[in-house]
Amino acid sequence: MRMLGLAIGVALLLVTVVLSVLIGAKPLPISDMISALANPDGSEASEILFTLRIPRTVVGIFAGMALAVSGALMQALTRNPLADPGLLGVNAGAALAVALGIALVGITTPSEYSVFSFVGAVVATLVVLAIGRTGRYGASPARLVLAGVALAAVFSGISMALTMLFPLVFAGYRAWTVGSLVGHDLLGAMPVLPVIVVGLIVAVCISRGLGALSLGDDHARALGTRVRLVRGAALVSVTLLAGCATALIGPVAFIGLMIPHVVRRFTGPSQPWILASSLIYGPAVLLAADVLGRVVAQPGEYPVAFMMAIIGAPVLIAMMARRRVISL
């Protein structure tokens, strides 16, 4: 069952990658796109393919992997099937950093947004850890979540105040917060992609330790798991993955929350299988939502965050209604 589910995910990913490259807001003959792929010649199809659609697809793959795996890590770390990276204040911290960058420094380009967004995500996580570690009991999952939710509310309030005070300056910021794969190039994304790879490697390395943590800290220690090391590495991985994904495409909901639920239906509670399957299904679903947004709104398109909300909310509601939300 696990291998079948993983194979279906790989097939879906391949299909969505092909569709993402061949289908766009501007209709072009598929024969022209295939010809441009085989022989880049400077034609309109070739220009659209190599400057718009392929970079967009690559960014979507990496962002989808990062969001899905970070969501699976958060659910394992907190032992809460409704957790996602937003509970650590990562998204709110990234958004506040971009808002401050616009107000104080005057950043305007997507690459500058990416740098400030990632720094904000890291700082937010460090502040949450510092707050969560106060007191005699240390940084338990519940304390971290409470600290993250409180800090996210504060950060979001400050960001909203800045956008209301300087509405014209923040036109670009509002476009970024929509969450979209539009307008990305590989050169601008290149500094972020290796960081995502590092975060994924960390997640893979601690996957067995996370499985032990799901039994509780005492049982995990009895099995020889270094609880603090695994939990710390998981937090680092979540920060790297969620921070980079937000830096690339802006805040996009439901991927980190929905994908682990979907894959857990055929993987069971095995964390290595959950992470591996999330790695495949995350980009497949994100690219599918992006392609759908291009198709239904031609000649324009809907942002991927909007399409994910349209897709993700009914799926989660249906799963809960049928009582198939599998506990950790």
C-alpha positions as CSV (number, residue, x, y, z in Angstrom):
1,M,0.0,0.0,0.0
2,R,2.8,2.4,0.9
3,M,4.7,1.7,-2.4
4,L,1.5,2.0,-4.4
5,G,0.7,5.4,-2.8
6,L,4.3,6.6,-3.4
7,A,4.2,5.4,-7.0
8,I,0.9,7.2,-7.6
9,G,2.4,10.4,-6.1
10,V,5.4,10.2,-8.5
11,A,3.1,9.7,-11.5
12,L,1.0,12.7,-10.4
13,L,4.1,14.8,-10.0
14,L,5.4,14.0,-13.4
15,V,2.0,14.8,-15.0
16,T,1.7,18.1,-13.2
17,V,5.3,19.1,-14.1
18,V,4.5,18.4,-17.8
19,L,1.2,20.3,-17.6
20,S,2.9,23.2,-15.8
21,V,5.5,23.5,-18.6
22,L,3.0,23.1,-21.5
23,I,-0.1,25.0,-20.2
24,G,-0.2,28.7,-19.4
25,A,-2.3,31.8,-19.3
26,K,-1.3,32.5,-22.9
27,P,-2.5,29.7,-25.1
28,L,0.2,28.3,-27.4
29,P,0.2,25.1,-29.6
30,I,1.6,22.2,-27.7
31,S,3.6,21.2,-30.8
32,D,5.4,24.6,-30.6
33,M,6.2,24.1,-26.9
34,I,7.6,20.6,-27.6
35,S,9.6,21.9,-30.5
36,A,11.0,24.8,-28.3
37,L,11.9,22.2,-25.6
38,A,13.9,20.1,-28.1
39,N,15.4,23.0,-30.0
40,P,15.5,26.4,-28.2
41,D,15.5,29.0,-31.0
42,G,14.6,32.3,-29.6
43,S,11.0,32.0,-30.8
44,E,8.0,33.3,-28.7
45,A,7.4,29.7,-27.5
46,S,11.0,29.3,-26.5
47,E,11.1,32.6,-24.7
48,I,7.9,31.8,-22.7
49,L,9.2,28.3,-21.9
50,F,12.6,29.2,-20.6
51,T,12.0,32.5,-19.0
52,L,8.6,31.9,-17.5
53,R,7.2,28.4,-17.3
54,I,10.3,26.3,-16.5
55,P,11.5,28.7,-13.7
56,R,8.0,28.8,-12.4
57,T,7.8,25.0,-12.4
58,V,11.1,24.6,-10.6
59,V,10.2,27.1,-8.0
60,G,6.8,25.4,-7.5
61,I,8.5,22.0,-7.0
62,F,10.9,23.3,-4.4
63,A,8.3,25.4,-2.6
64,G,5.8,22.5,-2.6
65,M,8.4,20.1,-1.1
66,A,9.4,22.6,1.5
67,L,5.8,23.4,2.6
68,A,4.6,19.8,2.8
69,V,7.6,18.5,4.6
70,S,7.7,21.4,7.1
71,G,4.0,20.7,7.8
72,A,4.7,17.0,8.4
73,L,7.6,17.9,10.7
74,M,5.4,20.3,12.7
75,Q,2.7,17.7,13.1
76,A,5.2,15.2,14.3
77,L,7.0,17.6,16.6
78,T,3.9,18.9,18.3
79,R,2.0,15.6,18.1
80,N,-0.9,17.7,16.8
81,P,-2.5,16.7,13.4
82,L,-3.7,20.3,13.0
83,A,-0.3,21.9,13.2
84,D,1.5,23.7,10.4
85,P,4.5,26.0,10.2
86,G,2.4,29.1,10.9
87,L,2.0,27.9,14.5
88,L,5.7,28.8,15.1
89,G,5.1,32.3,13.7
90,V,7.3,31.6,10.7
91,N,5.0,33.1,8.1
92,A,4.1,36.1,10.2
93,G,7.8,36.8,11.0
94,A,8.7,36.6,7.3
95,A,5.8,39.0,6.4
96,L,6.8,41.5,9.1
97,A,10.5,41.5,7.9
98,V,9.4,42.2,4.3
99,A,7.1,45.0,5.6
100,L,9.9,46.5,7.6
101,G,12.3,46.2,4.7
102,I,9.9,48.2,2.5
103,A,9.3,50.8,5.1
104,L,12.9,51.3,6.3
105,V,15.1,50.3,3.4
106,G,12.9,50.6,0.4
107,I,13.2,47.1,-1.0
108,T,11.3,46.5,-4.2
109,T,12.5,43.4,-6.0
110,P,11.5,39.7,-5.4
111,S,15.1,38.8,-4.5
112,E,15.2,41.4,-1.8
113,Y,11.8,40.2,-0.6
114,S,13.3,36.7,-0.4
115,V,16.3,37.8,1.7
116,F,14.2,39.8,4.2
117,S,11.5,37.1,4.4
118,F,14.0,34.4,5.2
119,V,15.7,36.5,7.9
120,G,12.3,37.3,9.4
121,A,11.4,33.6,9.5
122,V,14.6,32.7,11.3
123,V,14.3,35.6,13.8
124,A,10.7,34.7,14.5
125,T,11.6,31.1,15.3
126,L,14.5,32.1,17.6
127,V,12.2,34.5,19.5
128,V,9.6,31.7,19.8
129,L,12.3,29.4,21.1
130,A,13.5,32.0,23.6
131,I,10.0,32.6,24.9
132,G,9.1,28.9,25.0
133,R,12.2,28.0,27.0
134,T,11.4,30.4,29.8
135,G,10.1,28.8,33.0
136,R,11.0,25.6,34.8
137,Y,9.7,23.1,32.3
138,G,11.6,24.2,29.2
139,A,10.5,24.3,25.6
140,S,7.7,21.7,25.4
141,P,5.7,21.4,22.2
142,A,2.6,23.1,23.8
143,R,4.6,26.0,25.1
144,L,6.3,26.5,21.7
145,V,2.9,26.5,19.9
146,L,1.4,29.0,22.4
147,A,4.4,31.3,22.0
148,G,4.3,31.0,18.2
149,V,0.6,31.8,18.0
150,A,0.9,34.8,20.3
151,L,4.0,36.1,18.4
152,A,2.3,35.6,15.1
153,A,-0.7,37.7,16.2
154,V,1.7,40.5,17.3
155,F,3.7,40.4,14.0
156,S,0.6,40.3,11.9
157,G,-0.8,43.4,13.7
158,I,2.4,45.3,13.1
159,S,2.5,44.4,9.5
160,M,-1.1,45.4,9.0
161,A,-0.5,48.8,10.7
162,L,2.5,49.5,8.4
163,T,0.4,48.7,5.3
164,M,-2.4,51.0,6.5
165,L,0.0,53.9,7.3
166,F,1.8,53.7,3.9
167,P,-0.7,52.3,1.4
168,L,1.1,53.3,-1.8
169,V,4.5,52.1,-0.7
170,F,3.1,48.7,0.1
171,A,1.4,47.9,-3.2
172,G,4.2,45.4,-4.0
173,Y,4.0,43.9,-0.5
174,R,0.3,43.2,-0.9
175,A,1.0,41.5,-4.2
176,W,3.6,39.3,-2.4
177,T,1.3,38.4,0.4
178,V,-1.2,37.0,-2.1
179,G,1.0,34.0,-2.6
180,S,1.9,33.3,-6.2
181,L,4.4,31.5,-8.5
182,V,4.2,34.4,-11.0
183,G,7.3,36.3,-11.9
184,H,10.1,34.1,-10.6
185,D,13.4,33.4,-12.3
186,L,16.0,30.8,-11.4
187,L,18.7,33.4,-10.9
188,G,16.7,35.1,-8.2
189,A,15.6,31.8,-6.6
190,M,19.1,30.2,-6.7
191,P,20.2,31.5,-3.2
192,V,17.2,30.0,-1.6
193,L,17.0,26.6,-3.3
194,P,20.2,25.1,-1.7
195,V,18.9,26.1,1.8
196,I,15.7,24.1,1.0
197,V,17.9,21.1,0.1
198,V,19.7,21.4,3.4
199,G,16.4,21.5,5.3
200,L,15.1,18.4,3.5
201,I,18.3,16.5,4.3
202,V,18.0,17.4,8.0
203,A,14.3,16.2,7.9
204,V,15.3,12.9,6.3
205,C,18.1,12.4,8.9
206,I,15.8,12.8,11.9
207,S,12.8,10.9,10.5
208,R,13.3,7.8,12.6
209,G,13.8,10.0,15.7
210,L,10.6,11.7,15.0
211,G,8.8,8.4,14.9
212,A,10.2,7.7,18.4
213,L,9.1,11.1,19.6
214,S,5.5,10.4,18.6
215,L,5.5,7.8,21.4
216,G,6.3,10.4,24.0
217,D,9.6,11.8,25.3
218,D,10.1,9.0,28.0
219,H,9.5,6.2,25.5
220,A,11.8,7.9,23.0
221,R,14.6,8.1,25.5
222,A,14.1,4.5,26.4
223,L,14.6,3.7,22.7
224,G,17.9,5.6,22.7
225,T,16.6,8.7,20.9
226,R,18.4,12.0,21.7
227,V,15.2,13.9,22.3
228,R,16.6,17.4,22.5
229,L,18.8,16.9,19.5
230,V,15.9,15.6,17.3
231,R,13.5,18.3,18.4
232,G,16.1,21.0,17.8
233,A,17.0,19.6,14.4
234,A,13.3,19.5,13.5
235,L,12.8,23.1,14.5
236,V,15.8,24.1,12.4
237,S,14.5,22.1,9.4
238,V,11.0,23.7,9.8
239,T,12.5,27.2,9.9
240,L,14.7,26.6,6.8
241,L,11.9,25.0,4.8
242,A,9.0,27.2,5.7
243,G,11.1,30.4,5.7
244,C,12.5,29.6,2.2
245,A,9.1,28.6,0.8
246,T,7.5,31.8,2.1
247,A,10.5,33.8,0.8
248,L,10.0,32.3,-2.7
249,I,6.2,32.5,-3.2
250,G,4.8,34.3,-0.3
251,P,2.4,32.9,2.3
252,V,0.5,29.8,0.9
253,A,-1.8,27.9,3.3
254,F,-3.1,24.3,3.4
255,I,-0.2,22.6,1.8
256,G,1.6,22.0,5.1
257,L,-1.7,21.1,6.8
258,M,-3.4,19.0,4.1
259,I,-0.6,16.9,2.5
260,P,0.5,15.0,5.7
261,H,-3.2,14.1,6.3
262,V,-3.6,12.8,2.8
263,V,-0.4,10.7,2.7
264,R,-1.0,9.3,6.2
265,R,-4.0,7.5,4.9
266,F,-1.7,5.0,3.1
267,T,1.6,5.4,5.0
268,G,0.2,5.0,8.5
269,P,2.1,6.6,11.4
270,S,5.6,5.8,10.0
271,Q,7.4,9.2,9.9
272,P,10.0,8.2,7.3
273,W,7.2,7.2,4.9
274,I,5.1,10.3,5.8
275,L,8.1,12.6,5.0
276,A,9.0,10.8,1.8
277,S,5.4,10.9,0.5
278,S,5.0,14.5,1.5
279,L,8.1,15.3,-0.5
280,I,6.3,13.9,-3.6
281,Y,2.7,15.0,-3.1
282,G,3.5,18.5,-1.9
283,P,4.9,19.8,-5.2
284,A,2.3,17.7,-7.2
285,V,-0.6,19.4,-5.5
286,L,0.9,22.9,-5.6
287,L,1.7,22.7,-9.3
288,A,-1.8,21.2,-10.0
289,A,-3.3,24.2,-8.2
290,D,-1.1,26.6,-10.1
291,V,-2.0,25.0,-13.5
292,L,-5.7,25.1,-12.6
293,G,-5.4,28.8,-11.7
294,R,-4.0,29.5,-15.2
295,V,-6.7,27.5,-17.0
296,V,-9.9,28.7,-15.3
297,A,-9.1,32.4,-15.5
298,Q,-7.7,32.7,-19.0
299,P,-6.4,35.1,-20.3
300,G,-5.5,36.0,-16.7
301,E,-4.8,33.7,-13.8
302,Y,-5.6,33.1,-10.2
303,P,-2.8,33.1,-7.5
304,V,-1.8,29.7,-6.3
305,A,-2.7,30.6,-2.7
306,F,-6.3,31.3,-3.8
307,M,-6.5,28.0,-5.7
308,M,-5.0,26.1,-2.7
309,A,-7.7,27.6,-0.4
310,I,-10.4,26.5,-2.9
311,I,-9.0,23.0,-3.1
312,G,-7.6,22.5,0.4
313,A,-10.6,23.7,2.5
314,P,-13.2,21.3,1.0
315,V,-10.7,18.4,1.2
316,L,-10.0,18.9,4.9
317,I,-13.7,19.4,5.7
318,A,-14.6,16.2,3.8
319,M,-11.9,14.2,5.6
320,M,-13.0,15.5,9.0
321,A,-16.7,14.8,8.2
322,R,-15.9,11.2,7.3
323,R,-13.8,10.9,10.4
324,R,-10.7,9.9,8.5
325,V,-8.3,12.4,10.0
326,I,-5.8,9.9,11.2
327,S,-4.2,10.8,14.6
328,L,-0.5,10.7,15.1
